[in-house]
């Protein structure tokens, strides 16, 4: 009829390079997550200290709730 079906591609197996890139990415993301947690904790401490200083001086606070 002139119309040929599109051959479906077989699923590819992951190569060693792909697996290596995925492992490196996972390790990098874990390190960034840990660094983010430390920075977030430090930021919260600074905000609390600033809030305490502002309470003493009578200015509005930054913390909500």
C-alpha positions in Angstrom: 0.0 0.0 0.0 3.1 2.3 0.2 2.9 2.8 3.9 5.5 1.0 6.0 5.2 0.6 9.8 7.7 2.5 11.9 10.1 0.0 13.4 10.1 0.3 17.2 13.5 0.7 18.8 14.6 -2.0 21.3 15.3 -0.5 24.8 19.0 0.2 25.2 21.1 -1.3 28.0 22.9 1.3 30.1 26.5 1.6 29.2 29.4 1.8 31.7 29.8 5.5 30.9 26.2 6.2 31.6 26.3 4.4 34.9 29.5 6.2 35.9 27.9 9.6 35.0 24.9 8.7 37.1 27.0 7.7 40.1 29.1 10.9 39.9 25.9 13.0 39.7 24.3 11.2 42.7 27.5 11.8 44.8 27.6 15.5 43.7 23.9 16.0 44.5 24.3 14.4 48.0 27.3 16.8 48.7 25.3 19.8 47.5 22.3 18.7 49.6 24.5 18.5 52.7 26.1 21.9 52.0 22.6 23.4 51.5 21.4 22.0 54.8 24.4 23.6 56.6 23.8 27.0 54.9 20.1 26.9 55.7 20.8 26.2 59.4 23.3 29.1 59.6 20.8 31.4 57.8 18.1 30.5 60.4 20.5 31.2 63.3 21.4 34.6 61.8 17.7 35.4 61.3 16.9 34.5 64.9 19.8 36.7 66.2 18.7 39.6 64.0 15.1 39.2 65.2 16.3 39.3 68.8 18.3 42.5 68.1 15.3 44.0 66.4 13.0 43.1 69.3 15.4 44.9 71.7 15.4 48.0 69.5 11.7 48.0 68.9 11.7 47.4 65.1 9.4 44.9 63.3 10.6 41.3 63.2 11.4 39.2 60.2 10.2 35.8 61.5 6.6 34.9 60.6 4.4 32.8 62.8 
